Amino acid sequence: MNSYDVKDEILINSGFLNGLRVKDAIPAVIQKINKLGLGKETINFRLRDAIFSRQRYWGEPFPVYFKDGVAVTLHESELPLCLPEVDAYLPTETGEPPLARAKNWKTREGYPLETNTMPGFAGSSGYYLRYMDPRNNREYFSEKAVNYWQDVDLYIGGDEHAVGHLIYSRFWNKFLFDIGLSVKEEPYKRLVNQGKIQGRSSIVYRIRGTNKFVSRGLKELHDTLPMHVDVNIVNNDILDLDAFRAWRSDLADAEFVLEEGRYLCGFAVEKMSKSLYNTINPDQLIEKYGADTFRLYEMFLGPLEQSKPWDTNGIEGVFRFMRKFWRLFHDEHNQFIVSDEKPDLPELRILHKTIKKIQDDIERLSFNTAVSTFMICVNELAVLKCNKRAILSDLVVLITPYAPHIAEELWNQLGHTESVSGSSFPVFKPEYLTESTFEYPVSFNGKTRFKLELPVDLSPAEIEKAALEARESEKWLEGKPPRKVIVVPKKIINIVL
């Protein structure tokens, strides 16, 4: 049963509020207070992390000096106020901020400048506006530049980022809009919050009061306490016993109750955290698989906006795809075998089907399905043993945003001296996807018996005639005329006996 403070519940024993839901009662109370003259409705605005001054070196210095103990702002002609050189970025021995170490940190008249600095979000809140006119040495940005660019088309950041930086960037932008600098009240046309990469924690089970650990399938037989363990000493849920004993000094004499000679860990999908020992070091994976495989696997994990559990074991499949992609260009001896032979229609159909799908996926920010499309394309080209330059060159350009390193290498091997990143996106040609034939499943009494490829422009009567005259139909017709033939163009043929 829910408590009575749940906002969807109905109030009782509350006088004039009886029968109202909590969310409706709140404005009713405010209205009553206003009417009785006991108070008035107001909105309180709160900035998160509103402490603006920082006692550190990094950050913009305040353009403030002290004259006879009174804070005075520098004249605009003396801006920008830049950070001075200091001998150390640590506080002084007397506890003052690092800027107090700077020599002559004073105005021309000799008045001391403020030694605190602004926080990181001060400068970063409006950086996107500076991108509009980065080489302007006279002003933040010109009127011409801001009227041309106006605002940001797409901003991608995590949800924690959204409640930090993005709150301040909106605050900054609205202030700049109010004083006539920004031409848009809101800084971003579209905001997408990417989901977190979650960790797959590994768990061992210690028998209470001992230094003995029982495998997960046997834990119900003992009184155990779960304990998180470093995922880097676990492979496919199998614990490395020697590495576990070496992991911490208190585990050096650990004993184990095994299943079929192995210790199987439990697991849980949780937020990546050092305290849960489930963080992954990208450097180790990049060293083993390469940066392109790592990038592709991160995108392959799932939709951009959803949180996704990381599983190092899954990266192997993406690594195999990368090797298969490489083999389109090379033989078993790693010799470059790309030919200048003219591509045929099936190869062009595969390429342009891929171009269209990748283009659509990029527009929808559906990167996981784009990676799947690349995998399908490479498999289909491998079946055709396609090594033709006209096909593979466009494929290299397509995959560049996803796997830039291998793309650059292959682009160079294809004879180009410039970077592939400057190439135009391949043009989709719909005529290559126009099918001239359709493969009909032919059913007898609802059961598919064979398939029959026919031109797509045949009439239903012509399709029926071709199906009945097909050599494979003789077995099922047994010389008897069918009772009925159902033809659904570009779908099915069903012969009822």
C-alpha positions in Angstrom: 0.0 0.0 0.0 1.4 3.5 -0.9 1.9 6.2 1.6 -0.6 9.1 1.6 2.0 11.5 0.3 2.0 9.8 -3.2 1.1 12.5 -5.7 -1.5 10.4 -7.4 -3.5 9.6 -4.3 -6.7 11.3 -3.2 -6.8 13.4 0.0 -9.1 12.7 2.9 -9.6 14.4 6.3 -8.4 17.7 4.6 -11.4 20.0 4.6 -11.9 21.8 1.3 -9.2 19.6 -0.3 -11.1 16.3 0.3 -11.5 14.3 -2.9 -8.7 16.0 -4.7 -5.5 14.3 -5.9 -2.3 15.7 -4.3 -1.1 17.3 -7.6 -4.5 19.1 -7.9 -4.6 20.0 -4.2 -1.3 21.9 -4.3 -2.5 24.7 -6.6 -5.8 24.8 -4.7 -3.9 25.5 -1.5 -1.9 28.3 -3.2 -5.1 29.8 -4.6 -6.7 29.7 -1.1 -3.7 31.4 0.6 -3.7 34.1 -2.1 -7.5 34.7 -1.6 -7.2 34.9 2.2 -4.3 37.3 1.9 -2.0 35.1 4.0 0.7 34.9 1.3 1.3 35.0 -2.5 2.5 32.6 -5.1 6.1 32.9 -6.1 8.7 30.9 -8.0 12.2 30.3 -6.6 15.0 29.8 -9.0 18.1 27.9 -7.9 21.4 27.6 -9.6 23.1 24.2 -9.0 26.5 24.5 -7.5 26.2 28.3 -7.1 29.6 28.8 -5.4 31.3 30.7 -8.2 34.6 31.5 -6.6 37.4 28.9 -6.6 40.7 28.9 -4.7 42.8 27.4 -7.5 44.9 28.5 -10.4 42.8 27.1 -13.3 39.9 29.1 -14.4 39.3 32.7 -15.5 40.7 35.3 -13.1 38.1 37.8 -11.8 38.7 41.2 -13.3 38.5 42.7 -9.8 41.1 44.6 -7.7 40.9 46.0 -4.2 41.3 49.7 -3.5 41.5 50.6 0.2 39.8 47.2 0.9 36.9 47.8 -1.5 36.4 45.6 -4.5 36.5 47.5 -7.8 36.1 46.0 -11.3 38.7 46.6 -14.0 37.8 48.9 -16.9 36.7 47.1 -20.0 39.7 48.5 -21.9 42.0 46.4 -19.5 40.3 43.1 -20.5 41.0 40.3 -21.0 42.8 39.7 -17.7 45.0 36.6 -18.4 46.4 34.1 -15.9 50.0 35.0 -14.9 52.9 32.6 -14.6 53.3 31.0 -11.2 56.1 28.8 -9.8 53.6 26.2 -8.5 49.9 25.5 -9.0 49.5 24.8 -5.2 48.1 27.1 -2.5 50.7 29.2 -0.7 52.2 28.3 2.6 49.8 30.8 4.3 46.8 29.2 2.7 46.1 31.7 -0.1 45.2 30.6 -3.6 48.0 29.8 -6.1 47.5 33.2 -7.8 49.0 34.8 -4.7 52.3 33.3 -5.8 52.4 35.4 -8.9 54.8 38.4 -9.0 53.2 41.8 -9.6 49.7 40.4 -9.6 48.5 44.0 -9.3 46.9 46.8 -11.4 49.1 49.5 -13.1 48.4 51.6 -10.1 49.6 48.9 -7.7 46.3 47.7 -6.3 46.2 44.0 -5.6 44.1 41.8 -7.9 41.7 39.1 -6.7 43.5 35.8 -6.3 40.5 33.5 -6.6 39.4 32.3 -10.0 36.1 31.5 -11.7 35.0 27.8 -11.9 35.4 25.7 -15.0 31.8 26.2 -16.0 32.3 30.0 -16.3 34.2 29.8 -19.6 32.7 26.5 -20.8 29.1 27.7 -20.6 29.3 29.8 -23.7 32.1 28.2 -25.7 29.7 27.1 -28.5 29.2 30.8 -29.3 32.9 31.3 -29.6 33.1 28.5 -32.1 31.0 30.7 -34.4 33.9 33.2 -34.7 37.1 31.6 -33.2 39.6 33.9 -34.8 38.0 37.2 -33.8 40.6 39.1 -31.8 38.3 42.1 -31.1 35.2 40.6 -29.6 33.5 37.5 -28.3 31.9 37.0 -31.7 30.7 39.3 -34.4 27.1 40.2 -35.2 27.6 38.7 -38.7 28.8 35.4 -37.4 26.1 34.9 -34.8 23.4 35.9 -37.3 24.7 33.3 -39.7 25.2 30.4 -37.2 22.5 31.5 -34.7 22.5 28.3 -32.4 23.6 24.7 -32.2 21.8 22.2 -34.4 22.5 19.1 -32.2 24.0 18.8 -28.7 24.9 15.3 -27.4 25.8 14.7 -23.7 25.1 12.4 -20.8 22.3 13.0 -18.4 24.7 14.0 -15.6 26.3 16.4 -18.0 22.8 17.8 -18.7 22.2 18.8 -15.1 25.6 20.4 -14.9 27.0 22.2 -17.9 23.7 22.4 -19.9 21.9 24.2 -17.1 24.6 26.9 -17.0 24.9 27.1 -20.8 21.2 27.9 -21.0 21.6 30.5 -18.2 24.5 32.1 -20.0 22.7 32.1 -23.3 19.6 33.7 -21.9 21.7 36.4 -20.3 23.5 37.1 -23.6 20.2 37.2 -25.4 18.8 39.7 -22.9 21.7 42.1 -23.5 21.4 41.7 -27.2 24.5 39.5 -28.1 22.9 36.1 -28.7 20.2 36.0 -31.3 18.5 32.9 -29.9 17.0 32.6 -26.4 17.7 28.9 -26.3 21.2 27.7 -27.2 20.4 24.3 -28.8 17.8 23.2 -31.4 18.0 19.6 -30.3 19.5 17.9 -27.3 20.2 14.2 -27.1 21.2 12.6 -23.8 23.3 9.5 -24.4 22.8 6.5 -22.1 25.5 5.3 -19.6 27.7 2.4 -20.3 27.0 0.2 -17.3 29.4 -2.2 -15.8 28.9 -6.0 -15.5 30.1 -6.6 -12.0 31.5 -10.0 -10.9 30.6 -11.3 -7.5 32.2 -14.0 -5.3 30.5 -15.7 -2.3 32.4 -15.9 1.0 31.2 -18.4 3.6 30.4 -16.3 6.6 33.1 -16.1 9.2 35.7 -17.8 7.0 38.1 -17.0 4.1 36.5 -19.7 2.0 34.6 -18.9 -1.2 31.9 -21.0 -2.8 31.1 -21.1 -6.5 27.8 -19.5 -7.4 26.0 -22.8 -8.2 26.7 -24.0 -4.6 26.1 -20.8 -2.7 22.6 -21.8 -1.6 24.1 -24.7 0.4 26.1 -22.3 2.6 25.6 -19.2 4.6 27.4 -16.7 2.3 28.2 -13.0 2.0 28.5 -11.6 -1.6 31.6 -9.7 -2.4 32.5 -7.7 -5.5 35.7 -8.7 -7.2 37.8 -7.0 -9.9 36.4 -7.9 -13.3 39.8 -7.9 -14.8 40.6 -11.2 -13.0 37.4 -12.9 -14.3 36.9 -14.3 -17.8 33.5 -15.6 -18.9 32.5 -15.6 -15.2 35.4 -17.9 -14.3 37.6 -16.6 -11.5 41.4 -16.7 -11.8 42.1 -18.2 -8.4 45.8 -17.2 -8.3 45.1 -13.6 -9.4 42.3 -13.4 -6.8 44.7 -14.5 -4.0 47.2 -11.9 -5.2 44.6 -9.2 -5.5 44.5 -8.3 -1.8 46.7 -9.3 1.0 43.8 -10.6 3.1 42.9 -13.1 0.4 46.3 -14.7 0.1 45.2 -17.8 2.0 41.7 -17.9 0.4 40.2 -21.4 -0.2 37.6 -22.3 -2.8 34.6 -24.7 -3.2 34.6 -25.3 -6.9 32.1 -26.6 -9.5 33.6 -29.1 -11.9 37.1 -27.7 -11.1 36.1 -24.0 -11.7 35.0 -21.1 -9.6 32.0 -19.4 -11.3 31.3 -15.9 -10.2 27.8 -14.3 -10.0 27.2 -11.1 -11.8 25.1 -7.9 -11.7 24.6 -5.0 -14.2 25.4 -1.8 -12.3 26.8 1.7 -12.7 30.5 1.6 -13.5 32.3 2.4 -10.3 35.8 1.8 -8.8 34.1 0.8 -5.5 32.3 -2.1 -7.4 35.6 -3.1 -9.2 33.7 -3.2 -12.5 35.5 -0.4 -14.4 37.1 -1.2 -17.8 40.4 0.3 -18.8 40.0 1.2 -22.5 43.8 1.3 -23.0 44.1 -2.5 -22.4 41.3 -3.2 -24.9 42.7 -0.9 -27.5 46.1 -2.5 -27.1 44.6 -5.9 -27.7 41.9 -5.1 -30.3 42.6 -1.6 -31.7 40.8 1.7 -31.3 38.5 1.0 -34.3 37.1 -2.2 -32.7 36.6 -0.4 -29.4 34.7 2.4 -31.1 32.5 0.1 -33.1 31.7 -2.1 -30.1 30.7 0.9 -28.0 28.2 1.9 -30.8 27.1 -1.7 -31.3 26.1 -2.1 -27.7 22.6 -0.6 -28.2 20.6 2.6 -28.9 22.4 5.8 -28.2 19.9 7.1 -25.6 19.7 3.9 -23.6 21.9 2.7 -20.8 23.8 -0.4 -21.9 25.8 -3.0 -20.0 29.4 -3.5 -21.0 30.5 -7.1 -21.7 34.1 -7.4 -22.8 33.4 -10.9 -24.2 31.1 -9.3 -26.9 34.0 -7.3 -28.4 35.4 -10.5 -30.0 32.5 -10.6 -32.5 33.2 -7.0 -33.6 37.0 -7.9 -33.9 36.1 -10.8 -36.2 34.1 -8.4 -38.3 37.0 -6.0 -38.6 39.2 -8.9 -39.8 36.6 -10.0 -42.3 36.3 -6.4 -43.6 40.1 -6.4 -44.1 40.0 -9.7 -46.0 37.8 -8.1 -48.7 40.9 -6.2 -49.7 43.6 -8.9 -49.1 44.2 -12.6 -49.7 45.3 -15.2 -47.2 48.9 -14.0 -47.5 47.8 -10.4 -46.7 48.5 -9.3 -50.3 46.4 -6.4 -51.7 44.0 -7.9 -54.2 41.6 -5.1 -55.2 40.7 -5.3 -58.9 39.4 -2.7 -61.4 36.9 -5.1 -62.8 33.4 -3.5 -63.4 30.9 -4.5 -60.6 27.9 -6.5 -61.5 24.3 -5.7 -60.4 24.2 -7.9 -57.2 27.3 -6.2 -55.9 25.9 -2.7 -56.7 22.6 -3.7 -55.1 24.5 -4.6 -51.9 26.5 -1.4 -51.9 23.5 1.0 -52.5 21.3 -0.8 -50.0 24.1 -0.2 -47.5 24.5 3.5 -48.5 20.8 4.1 -48.0 20.6 2.3 -44.6 23.8 4.0 -43.2 22.6 7.4 -44.4 19.2 6.9 -42.7 20.9 5.5 -39.5 23.2 8.5 -39.2 20.2 10.9 -39.5 18.4 9.0 -36.8 21.6 8.7 -34.6 21.0 4.9 -34.8 24.6 3.9 -34.7 24.1 0.4 -33.4 22.0 -0.6 -36.4 24.5 1.0 -38.7 27.2 -1.3 -37.3 24.9 -4.3 -38.0 24.4 -3.0 -41.5 28.1 -3.0 -42.1 28.3 -6.5 -40.9 25.6 -7.7 -43.2 27.2 -5.9 -46.1 30.6 -7.4 -45.6 29.1 -10.9 -45.2 27.2 -10.5 -48.5 30.2 -9.1 -50.4 32.4 -11.9 -49.0 29.9 -14.6 -50.3 30.2 -13.0 -53.7 34.0 -12.8 -53.3 33.8 -9.1 -54.3 37.1 -7.3 -54.4 36.2 -4.6 -56.9 37.5 -1.0 -56.4 34.2 0.6 -57.4 32.5 -1.2 -54.5 35.2 -1.2 -51.9 36.2 2.5 -52.3 32.7 3.7 -51.4 32.5 1.2 -48.5 35.7 2.6 -47.1 34.2 6.1 -47.2 31.0 4.9 -45.5 32.8 3.3 -42.6 35.3 6.2 -42.0 33.3 7.9 -39.2 32.9 4.5 -37.4 36.4 3.0 -37.9 38.7 5.9 -39.1 42.0 4.2 -38.6 41.5 1.1 -40.8 39.6 3.4 -43.3 42.7 5.7 -43.6 45.0 2.7 -44.1 42.8 1.1 -46.8 42.2 4.4 -48.5 46.0 4.8 -48.8 46.3 1.3 -50.2 43.7 2.1 -52.8 46.1 4.7 -54.1 44.9 7.9 -52.6 47.4 10.4 -51.1 44.8 12.6 -49.4 42.9 11.7 -46.2 39.6 9.8 -46.6 38.0 12.2 -44.2 37.8 14.8 -47.0 35.9 12.5 -49.3 32.3 13.1 -50.3 29.6 10.7 -48.9 28.7 8.1 -51.5 25.6 9.0 -53.5 22.7 6.6 -53.2 21.2 5.5 -56.5 17.7 4.0 -56.1 17.7 2.4 -59.5 20.1 -0.3 -58.2 17.5 -1.4 -55.7 14.7 -1.8 -58.2 13.9 -5.5 -58.4 13.1 -7.0 -61.8 12.2 -10.4 -60.4 10.5 -11.7 -57.2 11.1 -15.1 -55.6 7.6 -16.5 -54.7 7.2 -19.1 -52.1 4.8 -21.7 -53.7 2.6 -23.4 -51.1 0.3 -26.4 -51.5 -2.6 -26.4 -49.0 -0.7 -23.7 -47.0 2.6 -25.5 -46.8 5.6 -24.0 -48.7 7.0 -26.6 -51.0 9.4 -24.7 -53.3 10.3 -21.2 -54.5 9.8 -19.8 -57.9 11.5 -16.7 -59.3 9.3 -14.7 -61.7 9.4 -11.2 -63.4 7.6 -8.6 -61.2 5.5 -7.3 -64.0 3.6 -10.6 -64.6 -0.2 -10.5 -64.2 -1.9 -12.7 -61.5 -3.1 -15.1 -64.3 0.5 -15.3 -65.7 1.9 -16.0 -62.3 -0.7 -18.8 -61.7 0.1 -20.4 -65.1 3.8 -20.3 -64.4 3.3 -21.9 -60.9 1.1 -24.7 -62.2 3.5 -25.4 -65.1 6.6 -25.4 -62.9 8.4 -28.8 -62.9 8.3 -28.9 -59.0 4.5 -28.7 -59.0 4.1 -32.1 -60.8 4.9 -34.0 -57.6 2.1 -32.2 -55.6 -0.5 -31.9 -58.3 -0.3 -35.7 -59.2 -2.0 -34.9 -62.5 -5.1 -33.4 -60.9 -6.4 -29.9 -61.5 -6.3 -27.6 -58.3 -9.5 -26.5 -56.7 -8.2 -23.0 -56.2 -5.1 -20.9 -56.8 -4.5 -17.9 -54.6 -2.0 -15.3 -56.0 -0.8 -12.3 -54.0 1.6 -10.4 -56.3 5.1 -10.0 -54.8 3.9 -12.0 -51.8 2.8 -15.7 -52.2 1.3 -18.4 -54.4 -1.0 -20.9 -52.6 -2.4 -23.8 -54.5 -5.4 -25.5 -52.9 -5.9 -29.2 -53.8 
